[in-house]
Amino acid sequence: MTGVVVVSRALALIVAAFFSGYHVLLGLYSLGQPDSAAPIFAAMGLYIVATIASLWPFSPMRMSLPLALFNVGVSVAIPLIVGSQLDGSTGKLGYATWYVAAIGTLMTITATRKRPQLALLGVGVLVVHSVIWAGVGELGHMGVIGSVVWVVAAGLLSRALVKASRDARQYARAEREASGWHAAQEAHLYERQVRLTQTIRLAMPMLRRISESDGDLSEADRQECRLLEAAIRDEIRGRRLLNHAVREQVMAARRRGASVTLLDEGGIDDLSGSELEIVLNALATAIGRTNADKIIARTSADSATIAVTVVGLLSPDPAVSALGPDASDEEEVDLWMEIPRRAATAAV
């Protein structure tokens, strides 16, 4: 069993806002060191605007490109503004370099919101400025290295989370497909069992009679075998076109010499319960009322309104055929019926 840790977005925003505000407090605390406080307040204003926009709770997870570029611009402007009011060669600036951690936090937020390339660009500008302004030896004291580490870690973590989310969606899709395949296999197995049970019920009495007579069957028994064979074929090809009433009427039509063909092509797979029974009972009534010599019933897979189409044909009259080659020898339509998908009655 796999455990999943879910971090609230609201909690993450609150923590990020707390750290961002802490950097501003450090800047206020160190206002005595810069030559002028006005540029520092301007830098703080830029930072606060960028932070609020980046932590806006109703924005999408992926930061917009204009906002990400604005954050990079802020990370370029703040070091220039604050650095112009400080002497980087003294090496004893303390909290006056608050902007280093502030930019690191802002770029970490940018990387977390799926803009890692621009976040690295922003912190890279900070590194270049710090090297030129204070020297390589001051990178550690100013906290530049820590800011770079945080941004890189945020970018790697964001990429890992994206990959984990993508993998989770793939696994979920694979699980749904496997469940669907399993359900389909169970449905096929159940249908095979139902058809096998029905076949055994139909054929077992005749099989016993064949066994008892050592295969010596009368003509009536042979005819009954042919009818049973046709009934078993219906169970395979007719599928959902069969209920008790349909089976009775089909067998009665065959006993009087008619040829009956049932073809289920999946057009009524979505019908069940009373709707299916209404359609099948209408089919049974239609088969029972016609005197056609050839009856064909098939589902309408391509129709949104018709469930089953039934056609009954009468063979040519021998007396008419004897009149000569000009006499009509085409089969006559005795029944044409379209059974609606959802109707209590069907019109012939």
Secondary structure, DSSP 8 states (H G I E B T S, - for coil): --------HHHHHHHHHHHHHHHHHHHHHTTTSSS-HHHHHHHHHHHHHHHHHHT-TTS-SS--HHHHHHHHHHHHHHHHHHHTTS-TTSS--GGGGHHHHHHHHHHHHHHHTT-HHHHHHHHHHHHHHHHHHH-GGGHHHHTHHHHHHHHHHHHHHHHHHHHHHHHHHHHHHHHHHHHHHHHHHHHHHHHHHHHHHHHHHHHHHHHHHHHHTTT---HHHHHHHHHHHHHHHHHHHTGGG--HHHHHHHHHHHHTT-EEEEE--STTTT--HHHHHHHHHHHHHHHHH---SEEEEEE-TT-SSEEEEEEEEE---HHHHTT-TTS--S-EEEEEEEEESS-S----
